[in-house]
Amino acid sequence: MRKAGLFGLFAAAVLAAAPAVFAQENTGKALVVYFSATGTTERAAERIAELTGADVYEIVPAQPYTSADLSYRNDGCRANAEQQDPSARPAVAGSGIADIDAYDTVYVGFPVWWGRMPKIMFTFFEAYDFSGKTIRPFCTSGGSGIAASVNEIRGLEPQADVQNGLRVRSLDDLDGWL
């Protein structure tokens, strides 16, 4: 009887402390940042925001991409030209994220173009300091993975905790990742 009583007290103490432990893990604010040329990455970003309660910021190019710009079979299309130019940094429209310091975790989404994140993502990363933040990259792609892009992000944001990330094939993939 005494063992059962001690166990009951122990269990009650653990359960009473559990909300405080979980609250400590979720004290930081989260942000979902994404660039989507065709809407696929946008759907993934919206799902992440729905599941996490995170704020959302869309990276909008100052010069929107047309279907001709995204014609990957045309070597001269804008997307291909940007990906092949190491110095390309397409401009972002709007005033940006008002207070990046308010966020501890930033989910960053993008399509993969020729095995890498689009150059507009370099523009984005070079505009902000993510030191001390957790970056959780996700991508959409018909065939390429996310590993090369994660390495690029780590190079751009060496003081951030850049996690391995996820290639989203289906919105169901996000449930297990989050």
HUGI-V529417 format. One record per backbone hydrogen bond with DSSP energy under -1.0 kcal/mol. NH is the residue of the N-H (numbers start at 1). CO is the residue of the C=O. If there is no record, write none. Layout:
BEGIN
NH_CO, NH_CO
END
This chain:
BEGIN
5_1, 6_2, 7_3, 8_4, 9_5, 10_6, 11_7, 12_8, 13_9, 14_10, 15_11, 16_12, 17_13, 18_14, 21_17, 22_18, 23_19, 24_20, 25_21, 26_22, 31_105, 32_55, 33_107, 34_57, 35_109, 43_39, 44_40, 45_41, 46_42, 47_43, 48_44, 49_45, 50_46, 51_47, 52_48, 53_49, 55_30, 57_32, 59_34, 62_91, 70_66, 71_68, 72_70, 74_71, 77_74, 79_69, 81_77, 82_78, 83_79, 84_80, 85_82, 88_85, 93_60, 102_99, 103_100, 104_29, 105_29, 106_134, 107_31, 108_136, 109_33, 110_138, 112_140, 113_116, 116_113, 121_118, 123_119, 124_120, 125_121, 126_122, 127_124, 132_159, 133_130, 134_104, 135_161, 136_106, 138_108, 139_166, 140_110, 150_146, 151_147, 152_148, 153_149, 154_150, 155_151, 156_152, 157_153, 160_157, 161_133, 162_160, 163_135, 166_137, 168_139, 173_170, 174_171, 177_173, 178_174
END
